[in-house]
Amino acid sequence: MPKGARDKTLREPPYSVDFEQALLASCMLEGGQDGLTRCIDLKLSPNSFYIPAHAEIFKACLSLYKAGSPVTVLTVGEQLRALGTLERIGDYAYLNQVSDRIETSANVSYYAKKVKDLEIARNLVRFFMTGLEDVYHGIEDIDQFLEKVESRVLEINQGRVEESAVSFDIPLSGAMTTIQKLRTRQGVVNGVSSGFRDLDAITNGFHAAEMIVLAARPSMGKTALALNIAEAAILAPNPVPTLFFSLEMSAEQLAMRMLCGHGRINMTKLRNGFLERSQAQTLNQMGEKFKNVPFWIDESSNLTILEMRAKARRVHSQHPLGLIIIDYLQLIAGTDSKVQREQQIAEISRGVKSLAKELNVPVIVLSQLNRESEKEGRQPRLSDLRESGSIEQDADLVLILSKTADDIKQKNEDGSSVDDVNREVVIRDLLIAKQRNGPVGTIHLTYLKPYTRFENFTKERDE
């Protein structure tokens, strides 16, 4: 047994000398290129090996691999000598013992996976032992503790520990790949399409890890617009799995809205029972069309951002998501009711941004605006985001839904603003108030009020 090997008669975390030796032997037998590439893909490191001698051998193998040198018993031995650890692992005698463990490197991927699984198992044991101590000593905030447990377990399961800083060559490589894709995809939306031509032209779609804020005053149609975006995602030629958190409306209400909007069915007539036979057939067809779409609705109320992130992780682990929509930010409960609401909103905003980065998907969060724009008779702006400036800071893209400037300027004889309540078709302005990686501007959308549905603005139809 090499120096540093452990007596397994004691209760120890899971490990396998056989699999660790087999993996190291495979790498040295075939020169290290394919085997070590597989190890790197699985994020194996020296710490993945339980036996200290094996960790030192793997460290030497990685050094040779990075230098472009062949990985053999001889070169690994010389590398260990240069590192001053050859005698510590048992000299060439142990290296030869390891290399003779197997006769072929054909199963290197299997051995690497086994070593990785055992590392994950040890990490779980270590983490839960620590968590058990915390439980016995008392937990002040059970929600934060459970969120921490779930987050860490997911992190361990994915076999990753995020680093706070990475060498520039890693993001540079990704950026160059993205640039090449963009060059060959002229006029094609690169992110998740909103379903609205003019919006996609400015944003090029919604992108992974982005926090998108869709803000409006009440009754402007922000939930309808969010549903239209979800519809475009799940009915795309390559459907985008979408999770919708509805803190205000029930899942059934949202389903009714989506079916009626897509089928151009007047919901008021439907509620009153005045639905024509042809429209009933249309709704049945819509039901069949939407039956198997990758769309999940969570209608839980009074969720905290920690609970929401935990729910999103669970869905994402079973059905990898491409888009998350939250309706709406001000209805998310704070984790600490004792602090001021503005501080709670700031925490929630940071949590939404963290969720987007953690799951690497765009997250659209609806938000209310304060009354200032109505009082001053103008279109809203970024500073009108309700309760916290941190929303503006965290967001990568801010969309504000508003009446058009012309509608705001129109006045009744008594000086009050003209209401569009009696119009079935109205024009709304969608202000791109902030875009971290692109221009700002304004586009028009057509709002079909009987169907609670937005469509692309066309001048000829809307005049």
C-alpha positions in Angstrom: 0.0 0.0 0.0 1.4 3.5 -0.9 2.2 6.0 1.7 -1.0 8.0 2.4 -3.4 5.1 1.8 -6.0 4.6 4.5 -7.2 1.7 6.5 -10.7 1.1 5.3 -11.7 -0.8 8.5 -12.7 2.6 10.0 -16.0 4.3 8.9 -14.9 6.5 6.0 -16.5 8.3 3.1 -17.0 6.3 -0.1 -14.0 5.7 -2.3 -12.4 3.0 -4.5 -8.7 2.3 -4.8 -9.5 0.0 -7.8 -11.3 2.7 -9.8 -8.7 5.4 -9.0 -5.9 3.1 -10.0 -7.7 2.0 -13.2 -8.3 5.6 -14.2 -4.6 6.6 -13.7 -3.4 3.5 -15.5 -5.7 4.3 -18.5 -4.3 7.8 -18.8 -0.7 6.5 -18.7 -1.4 3.6 -21.1 -2.8 5.7 -24.0 -0.6 8.8 -23.5 -3.1 10.8 -21.6 -4.7 12.8 -24.4 -8.2 11.2 -24.6 -8.3 10.0 -21.0 -7.3 13.3 -19.5 -9.6 15.2 -21.9 -12.5 13.1 -20.5 -11.3 13.8 -17.0 -11.3 17.6 -17.6 -14.7 17.4 -19.2 -16.0 15.8 -16.0 -14.2 18.5 -14.0 -12.0 16.0 -12.2 -9.1 17.5 -10.2 -6.5 16.1 -7.9 -9.0 16.6 -5.1 -11.3 14.1 -6.9 -9.0 11.3 -5.7 -9.3 10.1 -2.1 -5.9 8.4 -1.9 -3.3 11.2 -1.5 -0.7 9.3 -3.7 -3.3 9.1 -6.5 -4.0 12.8 -6.2 -0.2 13.5 -6.7 0.0 11.2 -9.7 -3.0 12.9 -11.3 -1.5 16.3 -10.6 1.6 15.2 -12.5 -0.5 13.8 -15.4 -2.3 17.2 -15.7 0.9 19.1 -15.7 2.2 17.0 -18.6 -1.1 17.2 -20.5 -1.1 21.0 -20.2 2.5 21.1 -21.5 1.6 18.9 -24.4 4.0 16.2 -23.3 3.2 12.4 -23.5 1.8 10.9 -20.3 3.6 7.6 -19.6 5.0 5.9 -16.5 8.4 7.3 -17.2 7.3 10.9 -17.9 4.9 10.9 -14.9 7.7 9.6 -12.7 10.1 12.3 -13.8 7.4 15.0 -13.3 6.8 13.7 -9.8 10.5 13.8 -9.1 10.6 17.4 -10.3 7.7 18.2 -8.0 9.4 16.5 -5.1 6.7 13.9 -4.5 8.0 10.8 -6.2 9.2 9.1 -3.0 6.0 10.2 -1.2 3.8 8.2 -3.6 6.0 5.0 -3.3 8.5 5.7 -6.1 8.5 3.9 -9.5 7.5 0.7 -7.8 4.0 2.0 -7.0 3.7 3.7 -10.4 4.4 0.4 -12.1 1.9 -1.3 -9.8 -0.7 1.2 -10.9 0.1 1.0 -14.6 -0.2 -2.9 -14.4 -3.7 -2.6 -12.9 -5.4 -2.9 -16.3 -4.4 -4.0 -19.8 -6.3 -1.5 -21.9 -7.5 2.1 -21.7 -10.8 1.3 -23.6 -12.9 1.9 -20.4 -11.3 5.2 -19.4 -14.6 7.1 -19.6 -16.3 4.6 -17.3 -13.5 4.8 -14.7 -13.5 8.6 -14.8 -17.3 8.6 -14.2 -16.9 6.3 -11.3 -14.2 8.4 -9.7 -16.4 11.5 -10.2 -19.5 9.8 -8.7 -17.5 8.8 -5.6 -16.1 12.4 -5.2 -19.7 13.7 -5.3 -20.8 11.1 -2.7 -17.9 12.3 -0.4 -18.9 15.9 -0.9 -22.5 15.0 0.1 -21.3 13.2 3.2 -19.1 16.1 4.2 -21.8 18.7 3.5 -24.6 16.8 5.4 -22.4 16.1 8.4 -21.8 19.9 8.6 -25.5 20.6 8.1 -26.3 18.1 10.9 -24.1 20.0 13.3 -25.8 23.2 12.3 -29.2 21.7 13.0 -28.2 20.5 16.4 -26.8 23.9 17.3 -30.0 25.6 16.2 -31.0 27.5 13.0 -32.2 31.1 13.1 -33.7 31.2 9.6 -35.0 27.8 8.4 -35.9 29.2 4.9 -32.4 30.4 4.2 -30.9 27.1 5.6 -33.1 25.0 3.3 -32.3 27.2 0.3 -28.6 26.8 1.1 -29.0 23.0 1.4 -30.8 22.7 -1.9 -28.5 25.0 -3.7 -25.4 23.2 -2.4 -26.8 19.8 -3.3 -27.6 20.9 -6.8 -24.1 22.3 -7.1 -22.5 19.1 -5.9 -24.8 17.0 -8.2 -23.7 19.0 -11.2 -20.1 18.4 -10.1 -19.1 22.0 -10.2 -18.0 24.8 -7.9 -18.2 28.2 -9.5 -15.0 30.2 -9.4 -15.2 33.9 -8.7 -12.6 34.7 -11.4 -11.6 32.9 -14.6 -8.8 33.3 -17.0 -9.7 35.7 -19.9 -9.1 33.0 -22.5 -12.2 31.1 -21.4 -14.8 33.9 -21.9 -12.8 35.1 -25.0 -13.2 31.7 -26.6 -17.0 31.9 -26.0 -17.2 35.4 -27.3 -15.4 34.5 -30.5 -17.8 31.5 -31.0 -20.8 33.8 -30.5 -19.4 36.4 -32.9 -19.0 33.7 -35.6 -22.5 32.5 -35.1 -23.9 36.1 -35.3 -22.0 36.7 -38.6 -23.6 33.6 -40.2 -27.1 34.4 -38.8 -27.9 37.8 -40.3 -31.5 38.8 -39.6 -32.0 35.7 -37.4 -32.9 36.2 -33.7 -30.1 34.9 -31.6 -31.9 34.6 -28.2 -35.5 33.6 -27.3 -37.8 35.4 -29.6 -40.5 37.6 -28.0 -42.8 37.0 -30.9 -42.8 40.7 -31.7 -40.9 41.7 -34.9 -39.9 45.2 -33.9 -38.8 44.2 -30.4 -36.7 41.3 -31.6 -35.1 43.7 -34.1 -33.8 45.9 -31.3 -32.9 43.2 -28.7 -32.2 40.2 -30.9 -34.3 38.2 -28.5 -34.0 37.5 -24.8 -30.6 36.1 -23.8 -29.4 33.5 -21.3 -28.5 34.8 -17.8 -30.4 38.1 -18.5 -32.9 39.7 -16.1 -35.6 41.4 -18.2 -38.0 43.8 -16.4 -41.4 44.4 -18.0 -43.0 47.3 -16.1 -46.3 49.1 -16.4 -49.1 50.9 -14.5 -52.1 48.7 -13.6 -54.4 47.7 -16.5 -51.9 48.4 -19.2 -51.7 44.7 -20.2 -48.4 43.6 -18.8 -49.6 40.1 -17.9 -51.2 39.7 -21.4 -47.9 40.7 -23.0 -46.0 38.3 -20.8 -48.4 35.5 -21.8 -47.9 36.4 -25.5 -44.2 36.1 -25.1 -44.6 32.7 -23.4 -46.8 31.6 -26.2 -44.3 32.6 -28.8 -41.6 30.6 -26.9 -43.5 27.4 -26.4 -45.0 27.4 -29.9 -41.8 28.2 -31.7 -40.5 25.6 -34.3 -37.9 24.7 -31.6 -40.1 25.1 -28.5 -38.5 26.9 -25.5 -39.4 25.2 -22.2 -41.0 27.9 -20.1 -41.8 28.3 -16.4 -44.4 30.9 -15.4 -44.7 32.0 -11.8 -48.1 33.5 -11.3 -48.5 35.1 -7.9 -51.7 36.9 -8.7 -53.8 34.8 -11.1 -54.6 31.1 -11.0 -53.1 28.6 -13.5 -56.6 28.0 -14.9 -57.2 31.7 -15.5 -53.9 32.0 -17.3 -54.7 28.9 -19.4 -58.1 30.5 -20.3 -56.4 33.7 -21.3 -53.8 31.9 -23.5 -56.4 29.8 -25.2 -58.8 32.7 -25.9 -56.1 35.0 -27.0 -54.5 32.6 -29.4 -57.9 31.6 -30.8 -59.2 35.2 -31.0 -62.1 34.4 -28.6 -63.8 37.2 -26.7 -63.5 36.2 -23.0 -66.4 38.4 -22.0 -68.8 36.6 -24.3 -67.4 33.3 -23.2 -68.0 34.1 -19.5 -71.6 35.2 -20.3 -72.3 32.0 -22.2 -72.7 33.7 -25.7 -70.2 31.6 -27.5 -70.9 30.5 -31.1 -70.5 26.9 -32.2 -67.6 27.7 -34.5 -65.8 29.5 -31.6 -66.3 26.5 -29.3 -64.7 24.3 -32.0 -61.8 26.8 -32.2 -61.3 26.6 -28.4 -61.3 22.7 -28.6 -58.6 23.0 -31.4 -56.6 25.4 -29.2 -56.8 22.9 -26.4 -55.3 20.2 -28.6 -52.6 22.5 -29.9 -51.4 23.4 -26.4 -51.8 20.0 -24.8 -48.2 18.9 -24.9 -46.3 22.2 -25.0 -43.3 22.6 -22.6 -45.0 25.0 -20.3 -45.3 24.9 -16.5 -47.3 27.3 -14.3 -46.6 27.7 -10.6 -49.6 29.5 -9.0 -48.2 29.6 -5.4 -48.9 32.8 -3.6 -46.8 34.7 -1.1 -43.5 33.0 -2.3 -40.2 34.3 -1.1 -37.4 34.6 -3.7 -35.6 31.7 -1.9 -38.6 29.5 -2.4 -39.0 30.6 -6.0 -35.4 29.8 -6.8 -35.8 26.4 -5.2 -38.9 25.6 -7.2 -37.2 26.8 -10.4 -34.2 24.5 -9.7 -36.5 21.5 -9.3 -38.3 22.1 -12.6 -35.0 22.8 -14.3 -33.4 19.6 -13.0 -36.3 17.6 -14.6 -37.0 19.7 -17.6 -34.1 22.0 -18.6 -35.7 25.5 -19.0 -35.1 28.1 -21.6 -37.2 30.9 -20.1 -38.7 31.9 -16.8 -41.5 34.6 -16.3 -42.5 36.0 -12.9 -45.8 37.9 -12.5 -45.0 40.1 -10.6 -42.0 41.3 -8.5 -43.9 43.4 -5.9 -45.9 40.3 -4.9 -42.8 38.3 -3.9 -42.6 38.1 -0.2 -39.5 39.3 1.6 -37.4 36.8 3.6 -37.2 39.2 6.5 -40.5 41.1 7.3 -38.7 43.3 9.8 -36.6 45.3 7.2 -38.0 48.1 5.1 -39.9 47.1 1.9 -37.4 48.9 -0.3 -34.6 46.7 1.2 -36.8 43.6 0.6 -37.3 44.6 -3.0 -33.6 45.1 -3.4 -32.9 41.6 -2.1 -35.6 40.1 -4.4 -34.2 41.9 -7.4 -30.7 40.5 -6.7 -32.3 37.1 -6.2 -34.0 37.3 -9.6 -30.7 38.2 -11.3 -28.9 35.4 -9.5 -31.6 32.9 -10.7 -31.0 34.0 -14.3 -27.3 33.5 -13.9 -27.5 30.2 -12.0 -29.8 28.5 -14.5 -28.4 30.4 -17.4 -31.8 31.4 -18.8 -33.5 34.7 -19.4 -35.8 35.6 -16.6 -38.6 38.1 -17.3 -40.0 39.7 -14.2 -43.1 42.0 -14.3 -43.0 45.1 -12.1 -45.3 48.0 -11.2 -44.6 51.6 -11.8 -45.3 54.4 -9.3 -47.9 57.1 -10.1 -45.5 59.9 -10.9 -45.9 59.7 -14.7 -49.7 59.9 -14.4 -49.5 62.8 -12.0 -47.2 64.7 -14.4 -49.0 63.7 -17.6 -46.1 62.0 -19.3 -44.8 58.7 -20.4 -43.1 56.7 -17.6 -39.3 56.4 -17.3 -36.7 54.3 -15.5 -37.0 56.3 -12.3 -40.7 55.4 -12.1 -39.9 51.7 -11.2 -41.7 51.2 -8.0 -40.0 50.9 -4.6 -36.4 50.4 -5.5 -33.7 51.7 -7.8 -31.9 48.4 -7.4 -34.3 46.9 -10.0 -32.9 49.4 -12.5 -29.4 48.5 -11.6 -29.8 44.7 -11.7 -31.8 44.5 -14.9 -30.1 43.9 -18.2 -33.2 45.0 -20.2 -36.1 47.2 -19.0 -39.3 47.3 -21.1 -42.0 49.8 -20.1 -45.5 49.4 -21.4 -47.4 52.7 -21.8 -50.0 54.6 -23.6 -48.7 56.5 -26.6 -47.5 60.0 -26.1 -50.4 61.3 -28.3 -53.0 59.5 -26.1 -51.5 61.0 -23.0 -51.6 64.5 -24.5 -55.3 64.2 -25.5 -57.6 65.8 -22.9 -61.3 65.9 -22.3 -63.2 69.1 -22.1 -62.8 69.2 -18.3 -59.0 68.8 -18.7 -58.9 65.1 -17.7 -57.0 62.6 -19.7 -58.9 60.7 -22.5 -59.6 57.1 -21.4 -59.3 54.4 -24.0 -61.7 52.1 -22.1 -64.3 52.2 -24.9 -61.8 51.3 -27.7 -61.4 47.6 -28.6 -58.1 48.1 -30.5 -55.5 50.5 -29.0 -51.9 51.3 -29.7 -49.4 50.8 -26.8 -45.9 52.1 -26.7 -43.2 49.7 -25.5 -40.3 51.7 -24.3 -36.9 50.0 -24.3 -35.7 52.2 -21.4 -32.5 50.2 -20.7 -30.5 47.7 -22.6 -27.2 46.7 -21.3 -25.9 45.4 -24.6 -27.8 47.4 -27.1 -29.7 50.5 -28.0 -32.8 52.0 -26.4 -35.9 53.2 -28.2 -39.7 52.9 -28.6 -41.8 50.5 -30.6 -45.5 50.3 -31.1 -47.7 47.3 -30.3 -51.4 46.7 -31.1 -53.5 45.6 -28.2 -56.7 43.7 -29.0 -58.6 44.3 -25.8 -61.5 41.7 -26.3 -58.8 39.0 -26.6 -56.4 40.5 -24.1 -53.7 40.0 -26.8 -50.9 42.0 -28.2 -49.8 41.8 -31.9 -47.3 43.4 -34.1 -48.1 46.9 -35.0 -48.9 47.5 -38.7 -49.7 51.1 -39.7 -52.2 50.2 -42.4 -54.4 48.1 -40.1 -54.1 50.4 -37.0 -54.9 53.7 -38.7 
